[in-house]
Amino acid sequence: MPVVDIDTDELRQLTGTDKDDDRLKDDLFGLGLEYEGETEDGDLQFEFAPDRLDRLSVEGVARSLRYQYGEERGTYVPPTNSPDWTIEVEDVPEERPYVTGAVIRGVDLDEKGLDSLIQLQEKLHATMGRKRAKGAIGIHDLTMLKGKSLSEEGGPSIKYRGVEPDEPRFVPLDSNEELTPAAVLEAHPTGREYAALVEGYDRYPAIYDELGLFSFPPVINGRRTEVTTDSRELFVELTGTDQWTIDKMCAIVCYALSARGATIEEVEVEYPDATLLRPDFEVRKKRVSHDRIEGMLGMAFEPETVIDCFERAGLSATQVLGEESAYDVEIPPYRVDVLHPVDLIDDVGRAYGFDALIPTYPDVGTVGGRHERTRLEDATRNVLCGLGFEDTLNFHLINEAENYDRLRVCLLYTSLMA
């Protein structure tokens, strides 16, 4: 379970409340964040379910509280400026082909803000990024980059491409020595920690500007573009094995920086066969019926109450009247956890308050018992086990690669057909 460290003074400032720590703990418990203890620095630690990755920073937690308090309502998408920078993708390692990014302008980072950004980066690495294997984040001081102009009218550009292990040299973070990527993996502590991620690569991922290599994803950034409390303009880049994953990680980072007053600027990602505009702030929609909400939460609601709960959960909802009453719900890009209408119903329950739900008995009178089919299955299972068969749990919900290829087990029907 993820644990986030929260400075309650920062939380109060970002939330706009003067509640003491005990009341904040109660409010956060209602959102599903459980108090775990304190750090040596006095920050409070909260554990929560791994689905709400937007709460891996104090900015995300503060946003959830503002919605819960009714200070903000509905789906919010930060405004973005038109792109100036371009990421050119050429000849990248096939093991890590995807990249995304954003430009951040006018951010005000003090020590606490910088610590929060680093915490968010590392916890996204550990969770959604699968310890950097699926997605890795690099954050750079934009003023230290020198982009190459694509044309006389075009803006600056950087390149994401593959390099030979012993080809380029750069000074990595926490070092004063110029090293090649291969040397970083052998001599640098961070390089040794993440060397396994690029093991077996013929060519290593690298990001260049006109001055040379400044990022060796997913291992380490260059010292030249290190972010400090004096940095006001940032370049965020993410590389990975899946475009959707790194796009969502990028959205979460952008929302956190937007909460600190930053302006988000788009970048163009130029693949050989397509051009993408990033960050991806697309708003998804899902529909959930009114009857299903009432049936799952166990009590009757007025439509106005349901819409109010959606809005205080950071979602926008519109009632749809037809054969059955339903709601079209808009989901912001940082909500990677919403996969099913049940997730929306959970948000309604939390916004209303699970403690406020009034339990009622079902209006049917039945006595519980095993279904006839279940009794037949149990009897059949017992007979087969008595005849010497083994009762096993098959992996019908696991895909073919996990069930056979990774276990080095030959697929039975394939063997029979061969």
Buried (B, 14 or more C-beta within 10 A) or exposed (E): EBBBBBBBEBBBEBBEBEBEBEEBBEBBEBBBBBBBEEEEEEBBBBBBEEBBBBBBBBBBBBBBBBBBBEEBBBBBBBEBEEBBBBBBBEEBBEBBBBBBBBBBBEBEBEEBBBBBBEBBBBBBBEBBBBBBBBBBBBBBBBEBBEBBEBEEEEBBBBBBBBBEBEBBBBBBEEBEEEBBBBBBBEBBEBBEBBBEBBEEBEBBBBBBBEBEBBBBBBBBBBBBBBBEEEBBBBBBBBBBBEBEBBBBBBBBBBBBBBBBEBBBBBBBBBBEEEEBEBBBBEBEEBEBBBEBBBEBBEEEBEBEEBBBBBBBBBBBBEEEEEEEBBBEBBBBBBBBBBEEBEBBBBBBBBBBEEEEEEEEEEEEEEEEEEEEEEEEEEEEEEEEEEEEEEEEEEEEEEEEEEBBEEEEEEEEEEEEEE
